[in-house]
Amino acid sequence: RIMSFTNFLETEILDHVFAGAAYTAPGTHYLALYTAAPGETGGGTEVSGTGYVRQSVAFTTSGNTTSNNAAVEFPTAGASWGTVTHVGVFDASTSGNLMAYAALTTSKTIDSGDVFRVPNADLDITLD
């Protein structure tokens, strides 16, 4: 999945690089699941079901692309989470700022007992 930056992150980067404003990157990034698309200003519908919590995700950068450096596995769903259509990267485990987002190549319905997993190097954020 190739991810897009949100307006929040675009502004932070521009302010940091061109205006000299300080930007402190989050110590941990968190992957969120969505049943309705987020966009440049956030929004969308994040999953909210029994057992759902954002999961930490770490990235490794090579050239102009950064990718998750390990698989990300969500807890077993304790109830239906609906059909996951998008993912997003946040700077906090709850609330926080959506930094990047992407549509899944294939939507996935998560029912009770299912586990949602993102393979290693499956989330790519590219600047070109």
Disulfide bonds with the S-S distance in Angstrom:
none
